[in-house]
Structure formats: C-alpha cells, structure tokens
Amino acid sequence: MESVSLPCPSQERVRMAGLTTFQVGGEARYVLEPRDEAELSAALAWAHAGGLSVFAMGRGSNLVVSDTGFDGAIVRLGPGFSGTEWTNTVVTAKAGTRLSELVLQAVGKGLGGMEKLAGIPGSVGGAVILNAGAYGQEFSDHLVGVRALAPNGEVRDWPRDQCDFAYRHSIFRDNGHLVVSATLELVEGDLDSLRQSVRETQKARLDKQPLDLPNAGSLFKRPPGGYASKMVEEAGLKGFRVGAAAISEKHAGFAVNLGGATASDVWNLSCEVIRRVREFNGVTLEREVVFLGDFPAT
C-alpha cells in the first residue's frame, strides 16, 4: 500500500520475488519509487534519518534477495528517471533508462563503444554500479562522469577517474551513493558494421544463454586466467542442482530457477559450486550476482 508518510510513492512489505528476474526472495520492508530527483533526495534523507539500510535496484536482473527479506528500503527509480540527452557524440542517460535502449540509440546514430553490450538486461544505473560488460567492452570504457546522490540526499558529480572502476566494480557498490545519471562520449563508427555487431551479439546470447528460464545473469565473476563457466563445466557441475536451483545445462556460468526455487537454494548452490571448483583446480570463484539480506556465512 502507498505510505502517505513518505516523500515519494512507496510500498511496504513487498515480496521481492516479483521484482527480480530470478523470481525468488522474501519481503522488503519498504520499496521507494521516487519520480524525480527532488523526491529521491527527500527519500534518501528520510531513510538516512531513520537509520534504514538503502539498496538501489535497477530492473532486478542481477539480484537475489534473502528468503527472510530485507529490513530496509529498496529504491526503484520511477519513469522520470528514464531518458537520454544527446549532443553530437556525448550522451547523458538517466539511471532508469534501459541499457539496451541506450545501446540501440547509440548504434542508430553510428556511434560505437557500446555495441557489445546489446541485450544485457538492466538499467544504466545498474550498468554504472556493476560496470557491466561483455565481449571485451565495459560500460566505463567511454564514461565521462556520474551524477549521484549521497545517503543524506546531497548531490555530487563524480568524474570517471574517481569512480574506482574495475571488473564488475565501481565505488558505488560500496559508498551508498545512488546513481542519477551517467554521461558518456562515444566514437563515430560505420553504421552497418555496428548494426551487424549488435545482431551477432544478440544472436550469441540467444544461442548460448538460458534465457528461457528465470536467471540472474552470470553467477560468478571471471577469475584471473580463465572463465568461470569453463571451470564449472570442467568440475562436472553442468546440471548440478540444489533444490529447484541448478547450474544451466546450456551455459555453466548461469544458475537457473527450475520452478519454485528459493533464495537459499541459489545461495547453497553457489556455495557448493565454489567449494567443488576450488577442490578441482584450486581457484576460488567470486559471486557476480548480488545477494541481499541475511545469508549464512561461508
């Protein structure tokens, strides 16, 4: 139900299974849905004053929430946080914009640097936080700066060199700031070649990834000197399952929900895969999917 006490549209006790692509998870205490920057600032200040933990989610494509839920505030940006502004090769994209939409806009203008990101689910804000990437490209490659709000609601502009970008990492994973927009400067390219690259990328995703089942993207980060999917497969874990969560038969880098999985199933699956791969080749895999809430220590 909407809470009139909050400075933006909101719901209480929201089941997160309905808001995430893996379709698991318990209730969030609050889901805040600010419609503009002023409401976002006020909502963050409200949560900060109340001592609530805040988690910003995009489209729920890389997130597993605990079965016991999240006793804090989930922020989901409303429609007012979607859209782009272009000036020649420079674009400022609001955080709620679909990443796939931004990529297609860029390619349509004959601008390169993001075409390999075609088909990645999620939002621009999520792409900043996790430094989304695929096939040798990362979101941060052509990023100029990020506009974000601090936990107390104050605005700050972050130049690229202060964002601590690394493989599937940025400073925004740890500092509690919420991304409002990102500015990128792309490069001119050949329109036909860019479109062909998008088609090939999208086809590769369809051919190789288990898009027919609920999933949260790559379960593990790429380890140094190899690929997580190859290591999982070599350890004989394709199809391995815990409860109704399983390593995909199609792509060993993905976990899938076979129907009725719980967040605990997914967590325990990841723990067992990490253990068995470490026993097999000595490499300790690191989770790429974000697990939010209470999970057992490992």
C-alpha positions as CSV (number, residue, x, y, z in Angstrom):
1,M,0.0,0.0,0.0
2,E,1.2,3.6,-0.6
3,S,2.5,5.2,2.6
4,V,1.5,8.9,2.9
5,S,4.2,9.5,5.5
6,L,7.0,9.1,2.9
7,P,8.1,11.8,0.5
8,C,7.6,9.7,-2.6
9,P,5.3,6.9,-3.8
10,S,6.1,3.8,-1.8
11,Q,5.0,0.3,-0.8
12,E,5.5,-1.7,2.4
13,R,6.3,-5.4,2.8
14,V,6.8,-6.1,-0.9
15,R,7.7,-9.6,-2.0
16,M,10.9,-9.3,-4.0
17,A,10.4,-12.5,-6.0
18,G,8.0,-10.5,-8.1
19,L,10.6,-7.7,-8.8
20,T,13.7,-9.8,-9.7
21,T,14.5,-11.9,-12.7
22,F,15.4,-15.0,-10.7
23,Q,11.9,-14.8,-9.1
24,V,13.0,-15.6,-5.6
25,G,13.2,-13.7,-2.3
26,G,11.2,-12.5,0.7
27,E,9.8,-9.2,1.6
28,A,11.4,-5.8,1.6
29,R,10.3,-3.5,4.4
30,Y,9.9,-0.6,2.1
31,V,10.1,-0.1,-1.7
32,L,10.5,3.6,-2.5
33,E,9.7,4.8,-6.0
34,P,10.7,8.4,-6.4
35,R,9.5,10.2,-9.6
36,D,12.2,12.8,-9.8
37,E,15.5,13.9,-8.2
38,A,13.8,16.0,-5.5
39,E,11.8,13.0,-4.3
40,L,14.8,10.8,-4.5
41,S,16.8,13.2,-2.3
42,A,14.0,13.5,0.2
43,A,13.5,9.7,0.3
44,L,17.2,9.1,0.9
45,A,17.3,11.8,3.7
46,W,14.2,10.1,5.3
47,A,15.8,6.7,5.2
48,H,19.1,8.0,6.5
49,A,17.4,9.8,9.4
50,G,15.6,6.6,10.3
51,G,18.7,4.5,10.2
52,L,17.5,2.3,7.4
53,S,19.8,0.5,5.1
54,V,19.2,1.5,1.5
55,F,19.7,-0.6,-1.6
56,A,19.2,0.8,-5.1
57,M,18.0,-1.7,-7.6
58,G,17.5,-1.3,-11.4
59,R,15.5,-4.0,-13.1
60,G,16.3,-6.8,-10.7
61,S,18.4,-8.7,-13.2
62,N,21.4,-9.3,-11.1
63,L,19.8,-9.6,-7.6
64,V,18.8,-12.4,-5.2
65,V,17.1,-11.2,-2.0
66,S,17.1,-13.5,1.0
67,D,14.0,-15.6,1.8
68,T,13.8,-13.7,5.1
69,G,13.7,-10.4,3.1
70,F,15.4,-7.1,3.5
71,D,14.7,-5.0,6.6
72,G,15.5,-1.7,4.9
73,A,14.5,0.4,1.9
74,I,14.7,-0.7,-1.7
75,V,14.8,2.3,-4.1
76,R,13.3,1.7,-7.6
77,L,13.5,4.8,-9.8
78,G,10.3,5.9,-11.4
79,P,9.6,6.8,-15.1
80,G,11.0,10.3,-14.5
81,F,14.5,8.7,-14.3
82,S,14.4,7.3,-17.8
83,G,15.6,9.2,-20.9
84,T,18.6,10.4,-22.8
85,E,20.0,13.8,-24.0
86,W,22.4,13.8,-26.9
87,T,24.9,16.4,-28.1
88,N,26.8,15.0,-31.0
89,T,28.8,12.1,-29.7
90,V,28.1,12.8,-26.0
91,V,25.0,11.4,-24.2
92,T,23.7,11.8,-20.7
93,A,21.5,8.9,-19.8
94,K,19.3,8.9,-16.7
95,A,19.8,5.9,-14.4
96,G,16.5,4.3,-15.0
97,T,17.0,4.1,-18.8
98,R,17.2,0.6,-20.1
99,L,20.8,-0.2,-21.1
100,S,19.6,-2.0,-24.2
101,E,17.7,1.2,-25.3
102,L,20.8,3.3,-24.8
103,V,22.9,0.9,-26.9
104,L,20.4,0.9,-29.7
105,Q,20.2,4.7,-29.7
106,A,24.0,4.9,-29.9
107,V,24.2,2.4,-32.8
108,G,21.4,4.1,-34.6
109,K,23.5,7.3,-34.6
110,G,26.5,5.5,-35.9
111,L,28.4,5.7,-32.6
112,G,30.5,2.8,-31.3
113,G,31.8,1.7,-27.9
114,M,28.7,0.1,-26.5
115,E,27.5,-2.3,-29.3
116,K,28.8,-5.4,-27.5
117,L,26.5,-4.6,-24.5
118,A,23.4,-5.2,-26.6
119,G,21.0,-7.5,-24.9
120,I,22.3,-7.0,-21.4
121,P,19.2,-6.7,-19.2
122,G,19.1,-3.9,-16.6
123,S,19.4,-0.2,-16.3
124,V,22.0,2.5,-16.9
125,G,22.3,2.9,-13.1
126,G,23.0,-0.8,-12.6
127,A,25.5,-0.7,-15.5
128,V,27.4,2.0,-13.7
129,I,27.3,0.3,-10.3
130,L,28.4,-3.1,-11.6
131,N,30.5,-1.7,-14.6
132,A,28.5,-4.0,-16.9
133,G,30.4,-5.6,-19.7
134,A,30.5,-8.3,-22.4
135,Y,32.7,-9.5,-25.2
136,G,35.6,-7.2,-24.3
137,Q,33.6,-4.0,-23.7
138,E,32.7,-2.4,-20.4
139,F,30.3,0.4,-19.6
140,S,33.0,2.5,-18.1
141,D,35.1,2.5,-21.3
142,H,33.6,5.7,-22.6
143,L,32.2,7.1,-19.5
144,V,32.9,10.8,-18.7
145,G,31.2,11.2,-15.3
146,V,28.4,10.1,-13.0
147,R,25.8,12.2,-11.1
148,A,24.8,10.6,-7.8
149,L,23.1,11.4,-4.5
150,A,24.8,10.7,-1.2
151,P,23.0,8.8,1.5
152,N,22.0,12.1,3.1
153,G,20.4,13.3,-0.2
154,E,23.2,15.6,-1.3
155,V,24.1,15.7,-5.0
156,R,27.6,15.0,-6.2
157,D,29.2,14.8,-9.6
158,W,31.9,12.1,-10.0
159,P,34.4,12.3,-12.8
160,R,35.4,9.0,-14.2
161,D,38.8,8.8,-12.5
162,Q,37.2,9.0,-9.1
163,C,34.7,6.1,-9.7
164,D,37.1,3.3,-9.0
165,F,36.0,1.3,-12.0
166,A,37.3,-2.3,-12.2
167,Y,36.0,-5.6,-13.4
168,R,32.3,-5.7,-12.3
169,H,33.0,-3.0,-9.7
170,S,32.7,0.7,-9.1
171,I,32.9,2.9,-6.0
172,F,29.0,3.0,-6.0
173,R,28.9,-0.6,-4.9
174,D,30.3,0.4,-1.5
175,N,29.7,4.1,-0.8
176,G,25.9,4.2,-0.6
177,H,25.5,6.8,-3.3
178,L,22.6,6.4,-5.7
179,V,23.4,6.9,-9.4
180,V,21.1,9.5,-11.0
181,S,22.7,9.7,-14.5
182,A,25.8,8.9,-16.5
183,T,27.5,10.8,-19.2
184,L,29.4,9.1,-22.0
185,E,31.4,10.2,-25.0
186,L,31.2,7.6,-27.8
187,V,33.2,7.3,-31.0
188,E,32.0,7.6,-34.6
189,G,31.8,4.3,-36.4
190,D,30.4,2.6,-39.5
191,L,26.7,2.2,-39.1
192,D,26.4,-1.1,-41.0
193,S,29.3,-2.6,-39.1
194,L,27.8,-1.5,-35.7
195,R,24.4,-2.9,-36.6
196,Q,26.0,-6.2,-37.7
197,S,27.9,-6.4,-34.4
198,V,24.6,-5.9,-32.4
199,R,22.9,-8.7,-34.4
200,E,25.8,-11.0,-33.8
201,T,25.9,-10.2,-30.1
202,Q,22.2,-10.7,-29.7
203,K,22.3,-14.0,-31.6
204,A,25.2,-15.2,-29.4
205,R,23.2,-14.5,-26.3
206,L,20.1,-16.4,-27.6
207,D,22.2,-19.3,-28.7
208,K,24.4,-19.7,-25.6
209,Q,22.4,-18.4,-22.7
210,P,19.4,-20.0,-20.8
211,L,17.1,-17.1,-21.5
212,D,14.0,-19.4,-21.4
213,L,14.4,-19.9,-17.6
214,P,14.5,-17.4,-14.7
215,N,18.1,-16.4,-14.0
216,A,20.2,-13.5,-12.8
217,G,22.9,-13.5,-15.4
218,S,26.4,-14.7,-14.8
219,L,26.6,-16.3,-11.3
220,F,30.3,-15.8,-11.0
221,K,32.9,-13.2,-12.0
222,R,35.5,-14.1,-14.5
223,P,38.5,-15.4,-12.5
224,P,42.1,-14.5,-13.5
225,G,43.4,-16.6,-16.3
226,G,40.2,-18.3,-17.3
227,Y,36.4,-18.4,-17.4
228,A,34.1,-19.3,-14.6
229,S,31.7,-21.2,-16.9
230,K,34.6,-23.4,-18.2
231,M,35.8,-24.1,-14.7
232,V,32.3,-25.1,-13.5
233,E,31.8,-27.4,-16.5
234,E,35.3,-29.0,-16.1
235,A,34.4,-29.7,-12.5
236,G,31.4,-31.7,-13.8
237,L,28.8,-29.3,-12.5
238,K,26.6,-28.6,-15.5
239,G,23.1,-29.5,-14.4
240,F,24.1,-29.7,-10.8
241,R,21.1,-28.7,-8.6
242,V,20.3,-27.7,-5.1
243,G,16.5,-27.8,-4.5
244,A,15.0,-26.1,-7.6
245,A,18.1,-24.0,-8.4
246,A,20.5,-25.5,-10.9
247,I,23.6,-24.8,-13.0
248,S,22.3,-24.4,-16.5
249,E,22.7,-27.3,-18.9
250,K,23.1,-24.8,-21.7
251,H,25.7,-22.4,-20.1
252,A,27.6,-23.5,-17.0
253,G,28.1,-19.8,-16.0
254,F,24.4,-19.4,-15.2
255,A,22.2,-20.6,-12.4
256,V,18.5,-21.1,-13.3
257,N,15.3,-21.4,-11.4
258,L,13.7,-24.7,-12.5
259,G,10.5,-23.7,-10.8
260,G,9.8,-23.0,-7.1
261,A,13.4,-22.3,-6.2
262,T,14.2,-20.3,-3.0
263,A,16.9,-17.8,-2.4
264,S,18.5,-20.3,-0.1
265,D,18.6,-22.8,-2.9
266,V,20.5,-20.3,-5.1
267,W,22.9,-19.4,-2.2
268,N,23.6,-23.0,-1.3
269,L,24.1,-23.9,-5.0
270,S,26.7,-21.1,-5.3
271,C,28.5,-22.2,-2.1
272,E,28.7,-25.8,-3.3
273,V,29.9,-24.9,-6.7
274,I,32.6,-22.6,-5.2
275,R,33.7,-25.5,-2.9
276,R,33.8,-28.1,-5.7
277,V,35.6,-25.9,-8.2
278,R,38.2,-25.0,-5.5
279,E,38.7,-28.7,-4.8
280,F,39.0,-29.4,-8.5
281,N,41.5,-26.7,-9.6
282,G,42.4,-24.6,-6.6
283,V,40.5,-21.5,-7.9
284,T,38.1,-19.8,-5.6
285,L,35.2,-18.3,-7.7
286,E,33.7,-15.0,-6.6
287,R,30.0,-14.3,-7.0
288,E,28.8,-11.7,-9.5
289,V,25.2,-11.9,-8.6
290,V,24.3,-9.6,-5.7
291,F,22.9,-11.5,-2.7
292,L,21.0,-9.0,-0.5
293,G,19.8,-9.8,3.1
294,D,20.7,-12.5,5.5
295,F,22.6,-15.5,4.1
296,P,24.8,-18.0,6.0
297,A,28.5,-17.1,6.3
298,T,30.8,-19.1,4.2
